[in-house]
Amino acid sequence: MANLNPLKRKQKVVATIDLLGVPEGTEGKIRVANGIEWFRYWVDFDNGMKLGRVDHNDVVKVEDWEQYQIDRANAELEPEVSEDQTSEETVSADSDSSAGNEHGIPEHLLERSRLARERLGA
């Protein structure tokens, strides 16, 4: 759901969650955009609040707000995948691969290590 493209100065945005003094759905304008890997913004909201260090995931562009709400509702309807299901899928995927053991190490690498140990007398 998160958009990885940073927002720019003067873009109109909408709060996607309740922020300090800013209810979800409140529009605002980005005053300052910061970040290289973690994008955060100074936003002037229409209700008069000015917040700094607003996380990228806490706002969306005004034109994307409706689609964001639809995507969030659809994500809530999807069944959650538990860690047990994920690890079972990983194990079954590993066992289907050409790896000859439960750790997923290819058989040719195991053989190479065995031969090296023999050469070294270990």
mmCIF file of the C-alpha atoms, coordinates in Angstrom:
data_MODEL
# 
_entry.id   MODEL 
# 
loop_
_atom_site.group_PDB 
_atom_site.id 
_atom_site.type_symbol 
_atom_site.label_atom_id 
_atom_site.label_alt_id 
_atom_site.label_comp_id 
_atom_site.label_asym_id 
_atom_site.label_entity_id 
_atom_site.label_seq_id 
_atom_site.pdbx_PDB_ins_code 
_atom_site.Cartn_x 
_atom_site.Cartn_y 
_atom_site.Cartn_z 
_atom_site.occupancy 
_atom_site.B_iso_or_equiv 
_atom_site.pdbx_formal_charge 
_atom_site.auth_seq_id 
_atom_site.auth_comp_id 
_atom_site.auth_asym_id 
_atom_site.auth_atom_id 
_atom_site.pdbx_PDB_model_num 
ATOM 1   C CA . MET A 1 1   ? 0.000   0.000   0.000  1.00 0.00 ? 1   MET A CA 1 
ATOM 2   C CA . ALA A 1 2   ? 2.875   2.351   0.725  1.00 0.00 ? 2   ALA A CA 1 
ATOM 3   C CA . ASN A 1 3   ? 4.161   4.430   -2.124 1.00 0.00 ? 3   ASN A CA 1 
ATOM 4   C CA . LEU A 1 4   ? 7.956   4.513   -2.277 1.00 0.00 ? 4   LEU A CA 1 
ATOM 5   C CA . ASN A 1 5   ? 8.133   7.755   -4.270 1.00 0.00 ? 5   ASN A CA 1 
ATOM 6   C CA . PRO A 1 6   ? 8.804   10.726  -1.990 1.00 0.00 ? 6   PRO A CA 1 
ATOM 7   C CA . LEU A 1 7   ? 6.358   13.598  -1.985 1.00 0.00 ? 7   LEU A CA 1 
ATOM 8   C CA . LYS A 1 8   ? 7.507   17.079  -2.930 1.00 0.00 ? 8   LYS A CA 1 
ATOM 9   C CA . ARG A 1 9   ? 7.197   20.539  -1.433 1.00 0.00 ? 9   ARG A CA 1 
ATOM 10  C CA . LYS A 1 10  ? 3.845   22.270  -1.918 1.00 0.00 ? 10  LYS A CA 1 
ATOM 11  C CA . GLN A 1 11  ? 2.028   19.023  -2.712 1.00 0.00 ? 11  GLN A CA 1 
ATOM 12  C CA . LYS A 1 12  ? -1.450  18.688  -1.245 1.00 0.00 ? 12  LYS A CA 1 
ATOM 13  C CA . VAL A 1 13  ? -1.748  15.655  1.035  1.00 0.00 ? 13  VAL A CA 1 
ATOM 14  C CA . VAL A 1 14  ? -4.269  13.934  3.320  1.00 0.00 ? 14  VAL A CA 1 
ATOM 15  C CA . ALA A 1 15  ? -3.514  12.413  6.747  1.00 0.00 ? 15  ALA A CA 1 
ATOM 16  C CA . THR A 1 16  ? -4.021  8.624   6.592  1.00 0.00 ? 16  THR A CA 1 
ATOM 17  C CA . ILE A 1 17  ? -4.133  8.211   10.384 1.00 0.00 ? 17  ILE A CA 1 
ATOM 18  C CA . ASP A 1 18  ? -4.989  10.375  13.366 1.00 0.00 ? 18  ASP A CA 1 
ATOM 19  C CA . LEU A 1 19  ? -1.956  12.530  14.102 1.00 0.00 ? 19  LEU A CA 1 
ATOM 20  C CA . LEU A 1 20  ? -1.390  14.835  17.075 1.00 0.00 ? 20  LEU A CA 1 
ATOM 21  C CA . GLY A 1 21  ? -4.188  17.411  16.659 1.00 0.00 ? 21  GLY A CA 1 
ATOM 22  C CA . VAL A 1 22  ? -4.927  16.230  13.112 1.00 0.00 ? 22  VAL A CA 1 
ATOM 23  C CA . PRO A 1 23  ? -7.775  13.776  12.485 1.00 0.00 ? 23  PRO A CA 1 
ATOM 24  C CA . GLU A 1 24  ? -7.519  11.216  9.692  1.00 0.00 ? 24  GLU A CA 1 
ATOM 25  C CA . GLY A 1 25  ? -8.714  12.670  6.385  1.00 0.00 ? 25  GLY A CA 1 
ATOM 26  C CA . THR A 1 26  ? -7.489  16.215  7.095  1.00 0.00 ? 26  THR A CA 1 
ATOM 27  C CA . GLU A 1 27  ? -5.897  17.876  4.089  1.00 0.00 ? 27  GLU A CA 1 
ATOM 28  C CA . GLY A 1 28  ? -2.652  19.785  4.233  1.00 0.00 ? 28  GLY A CA 1 
ATOM 29  C CA . LYS A 1 29  ? 0.293   21.059  2.234  1.00 0.00 ? 29  LYS A CA 1 
ATOM 30  C CA . ILE A 1 30  ? 3.882   19.880  2.470  1.00 0.00 ? 30  ILE A CA 1 
ATOM 31  C CA . ARG A 1 31  ? 6.172   22.665  3.557  1.00 0.00 ? 31  ARG A CA 1 
ATOM 32  C CA . VAL A 1 32  ? 9.455   20.702  3.813  1.00 0.00 ? 32  VAL A CA 1 
ATOM 33  C CA . ALA A 1 33  ? 10.365  17.234  2.516  1.00 0.00 ? 33  ALA A CA 1 
ATOM 34  C CA . ASN A 1 34  ? 13.308  15.390  4.141  1.00 0.00 ? 34  ASN A CA 1 
ATOM 35  C CA . GLY A 1 35  ? 14.948  12.041  3.784  1.00 0.00 ? 35  GLY A CA 1 
ATOM 36  C CA . ILE A 1 36  ? 16.890  9.681   1.608  1.00 0.00 ? 36  ILE A CA 1 
ATOM 37  C CA . GLU A 1 37  ? 15.767  6.292   2.897  1.00 0.00 ? 37  GLU A CA 1 
ATOM 38  C CA . TRP A 1 38  ? 13.193  7.445   5.459  1.00 0.00 ? 38  TRP A CA 1 
ATOM 39  C CA . PHE A 1 39  ? 10.906  10.114  3.997  1.00 0.00 ? 39  PHE A CA 1 
ATOM 40  C CA . ARG A 1 40  ? 9.334   12.572  6.423  1.00 0.00 ? 40  ARG A CA 1 
ATOM 41  C CA . TYR A 1 41  ? 7.641   15.920  6.002  1.00 0.00 ? 41  TYR A CA 1 
ATOM 42  C CA . TRP A 1 42  ? 6.711   19.198  7.631  1.00 0.00 ? 42  TRP A CA 1 
ATOM 43  C CA . VAL A 1 43  ? 3.038   19.615  6.838  1.00 0.00 ? 43  VAL A CA 1 
ATOM 44  C CA . ASP A 1 44  ? 0.712   22.606  7.296  1.00 0.00 ? 44  ASP A CA 1 
ATOM 45  C CA . PHE A 1 45  ? -2.734  21.077  7.795  1.00 0.00 ? 45  PHE A CA 1 
ATOM 46  C CA . ASP A 1 46  ? -5.976  22.849  6.919  1.00 0.00 ? 46  ASP A CA 1 
ATOM 47  C CA . ASN A 1 47  ? -7.159  22.717  10.557 1.00 0.00 ? 47  ASN A CA 1 
ATOM 48  C CA . GLY A 1 48  ? -4.300  25.069  11.525 1.00 0.00 ? 48  GLY A CA 1 
ATOM 49  C CA . MET A 1 49  ? -1.895  22.435  12.871 1.00 0.00 ? 49  MET A CA 1 
ATOM 50  C CA . LYS A 1 50  ? 1.689   22.456  11.642 1.00 0.00 ? 50  LYS A CA 1 
ATOM 51  C CA . LEU A 1 51  ? 3.490   19.174  12.207 1.00 0.00 ? 51  LEU A CA 1 
ATOM 52  C CA . GLY A 1 52  ? 7.083   18.195  11.576 1.00 0.00 ? 52  GLY A CA 1 
ATOM 53  C CA . ARG A 1 53  ? 8.509   14.706  11.079 1.00 0.00 ? 53  ARG A CA 1 
ATOM 54  C CA . VAL A 1 54  ? 5.305   13.326  9.584  1.00 0.00 ? 54  VAL A CA 1 
ATOM 55  C CA . ASP A 1 55  ? 6.146   9.867   8.248  1.00 0.00 ? 55  ASP A CA 1 
ATOM 56  C CA . HIS A 1 56  ? 5.692   9.108   4.554  1.00 0.00 ? 56  HIS A CA 1 
ATOM 57  C CA . ASN A 1 57  ? 3.158   6.366   5.371  1.00 0.00 ? 57  ASN A CA 1 
ATOM 58  C CA . ASP A 1 58  ? 1.005   8.816   7.349  1.00 0.00 ? 58  ASP A CA 1 
ATOM 59  C CA . VAL A 1 59  ? 0.049   10.963  4.350  1.00 0.00 ? 59  VAL A CA 1 
ATOM 60  C CA . VAL A 1 60  ? -1.017  10.449  0.737  1.00 0.00 ? 60  VAL A CA 1 
ATOM 61  C CA . LYS A 1 61  ? -1.540  12.826  -2.149 1.00 0.00 ? 61  LYS A CA 1 
ATOM 62  C CA . VAL A 1 62  ? -5.054  14.314  -2.251 1.00 0.00 ? 62  VAL A CA 1 
ATOM 63  C CA . GLU A 1 63  ? -5.745  12.679  -5.615 1.00 0.00 ? 63  GLU A CA 1 
ATOM 64  C CA . ASP A 1 64  ? -4.728  9.256   -4.205 1.00 0.00 ? 64  ASP A CA 1 
ATOM 65  C CA . TRP A 1 65  ? -6.840  9.486   -1.011 1.00 0.00 ? 65  TRP A CA 1 
ATOM 66  C CA . GLU A 1 66  ? -9.922  7.699   -2.381 1.00 0.00 ? 66  GLU A CA 1 
ATOM 67  C CA . GLN A 1 67  ? -7.877  4.815   -3.826 1.00 0.00 ? 67  GLN A CA 1 
ATOM 68  C CA . TYR A 1 68  ? -5.884  4.582   -0.584 1.00 0.00 ? 68  TYR A CA 1 
ATOM 69  C CA . GLN A 1 69  ? -9.100  4.064   1.383  1.00 0.00 ? 69  GLN A CA 1 
ATOM 70  C CA . ILE A 1 70  ? -10.239 1.340   -1.055 1.00 0.00 ? 70  ILE A CA 1 
ATOM 71  C CA . ASP A 1 71  ? -6.852  -0.424  -0.885 1.00 0.00 ? 71  ASP A CA 1 
ATOM 72  C CA . ARG A 1 72  ? -6.841  -0.274  2.922  1.00 0.00 ? 72  ARG A CA 1 
ATOM 73  C CA . ALA A 1 73  ? -10.370 -1.722  3.120  1.00 0.00 ? 73  ALA A CA 1 
ATOM 74  C CA . ASN A 1 74  ? -9.411  -4.528  0.728  1.00 0.00 ? 74  ASN A CA 1 
ATOM 75  C CA . ALA A 1 75  ? -6.273  -5.293  2.747  1.00 0.00 ? 75  ALA A CA 1 
ATOM 76  C CA . GLU A 1 76  ? -8.382  -5.634  5.899  1.00 0.00 ? 76  GLU A CA 1 
ATOM 77  C CA . LEU A 1 77  ? -10.612 -8.184  4.141  1.00 0.00 ? 77  LEU A CA 1 
ATOM 78  C CA . GLU A 1 78  ? -7.697  -10.395 3.062  1.00 0.00 ? 78  GLU A CA 1 
ATOM 79  C CA . PRO A 1 79  ? -6.887  -13.229 5.468  1.00 0.00 ? 79  PRO A CA 1 
ATOM 80  C CA . GLU A 1 80  ? -3.725  -12.745 7.480  1.00 0.00 ? 80  GLU A CA 1 
ATOM 81  C CA . VAL A 1 81  ? -0.879  -15.178 6.872  1.00 0.00 ? 81  VAL A CA 1 
ATOM 82  C CA . SER A 1 82  ? 0.534   -16.486 10.138 1.00 0.00 ? 82  SER A CA 1 
ATOM 83  C CA . GLU A 1 83  ? 4.245   -17.107 10.716 1.00 0.00 ? 83  GLU A CA 1 
ATOM 84  C CA . ASP A 1 84  ? 3.573   -20.858 10.860 1.00 0.00 ? 84  ASP A CA 1 
ATOM 85  C CA . GLN A 1 85  ? 2.024   -20.809 7.389  1.00 0.00 ? 85  GLN A CA 1 
ATOM 86  C CA . THR A 1 86  ? 4.897   -18.731 6.044  1.00 0.00 ? 86  THR A CA 1 
ATOM 87  C CA . SER A 1 87  ? 7.571   -21.049 7.469  1.00 0.00 ? 87  SER A CA 1 
ATOM 88  C CA . GLU A 1 88  ? 5.723   -24.129 6.152  1.00 0.00 ? 88  GLU A CA 1 
ATOM 89  C CA . GLU A 1 89  ? 5.598   -22.575 2.685  1.00 0.00 ? 89  GLU A CA 1 
ATOM 90  C CA . THR A 1 90  ? 9.322   -21.767 2.896  1.00 0.00 ? 90  THR A CA 1 
ATOM 91  C CA . VAL A 1 91  ? 10.208  -25.312 3.942  1.00 0.00 ? 91  VAL A CA 1 
ATOM 92  C CA . SER A 1 92  ? 8.107   -26.823 1.155  1.00 0.00 ? 92  SER A CA 1 
ATOM 93  C CA . ALA A 1 93  ? 9.658   -24.427 -1.381 1.00 0.00 ? 93  ALA A CA 1 
ATOM 94  C CA . ASP A 1 94  ? 13.147  -25.374 -0.154 1.00 0.00 ? 94  ASP A CA 1 
ATOM 95  C CA . SER A 1 95  ? 12.401  -29.087 -0.336 1.00 0.00 ? 95  SER A CA 1 
ATOM 96  C CA . ASP A 1 96  ? 11.213  -28.663 -3.931 1.00 0.00 ? 96  ASP A CA 1 
ATOM 97  C CA . SER A 1 97  ? 14.508  -27.014 -4.917 1.00 0.00 ? 97  SER A CA 1 
ATOM 98  C CA . SER A 1 98  ? 17.672  -28.871 -5.898 1.00 0.00 ? 98  SER A CA 1 
ATOM 99  C CA . ALA A 1 99  ? 19.150  -28.404 -2.405 1.00 0.00 ? 99  ALA A CA 1 
ATOM 100 C CA . GLY A 1 100 ? 20.010  -31.697 -0.774 1.00 0.00 ? 100 GLY A CA 1 
ATOM 101 C CA . ASN A 1 101 ? 19.311  -30.702 2.836  1.00 0.00 ? 101 ASN A CA 1 
ATOM 102 C CA . GLU A 1 102 ? 16.930  -28.805 5.080  1.00 0.00 ? 102 GLU A CA 1 
ATOM 103 C CA . HIS A 1 103 ? 19.207  -25.729 5.202  1.00 0.00 ? 103 HIS A CA 1 
ATOM 104 C CA . GLY A 1 104 ? 18.857  -25.048 1.488  1.00 0.00 ? 104 GLY A CA 1 
ATOM 105 C CA . ILE A 1 105 ? 22.579  -25.438 0.715  1.00 0.00 ? 105 ILE A CA 1 
ATOM 106 C CA . PRO A 1 106 ? 23.095  -26.761 -2.822 1.00 0.00 ? 106 PRO A CA 1 
ATOM 107 C CA . GLU A 1 107 ? 24.535  -30.271 -2.928 1.00 0.00 ? 107 GLU A CA 1 
ATOM 108 C CA . HIS A 1 108 ? 27.560  -29.268 -5.047 1.00 0.00 ? 108 HIS A CA 1 
ATOM 109 C CA . LEU A 1 109 ? 28.691  -26.837 -2.334 1.00 0.00 ? 109 LEU A CA 1 
ATOM 110 C CA . LEU A 1 110 ? 28.402  -29.518 0.337  1.00 0.00 ? 110 LEU A CA 1 
ATOM 111 C CA . GLU A 1 111 ? 30.502  -31.853 -1.820 1.00 0.00 ? 111 GLU A CA 1 
ATOM 112 C CA . ARG A 1 112 ? 33.115  -29.129 -2.377 1.00 0.00 ? 112 ARG A CA 1 
ATOM 113 C CA . SER A 1 113 ? 33.407  -28.596 1.398  1.00 0.00 ? 113 SER A CA 1 
ATOM 114 C CA . ARG A 1 114 ? 33.695  -32.350 2.043  1.00 0.00 ? 114 ARG A CA 1 
ATOM 115 C CA . LEU A 1 115 ? 36.547  -32.678 -0.508 1.00 0.00 ? 115 LEU A CA 1 
ATOM 116 C CA . ALA A 1 116 ? 38.364  -29.652 0.950  1.00 0.00 ? 116 ALA A CA 1 
ATOM 117 C CA . ARG A 1 117 ? 38.195  -31.119 4.448  1.00 0.00 ? 117 ARG A CA 1 
ATOM 118 C CA . GLU A 1 118 ? 39.624  -34.409 3.129  1.00 0.00 ? 118 GLU A CA 1 
ATOM 119 C CA . ARG A 1 119 ? 42.530  -32.584 1.441  1.00 0.00 ? 119 ARG A CA 1 
ATOM 120 C CA . LEU A 1 120 ? 43.329  -30.746 4.653  1.00 0.00 ? 120 LEU A CA 1 
ATOM 121 C CA . GLY A 1 121 ? 43.051  -33.871 6.740  1.00 0.00 ? 121 GLY A CA 1 
ATOM 122 C CA . ALA A 1 122 ? 40.335  -32.402 8.905  1.00 0.00 ? 122 ALA A CA 1 
# 
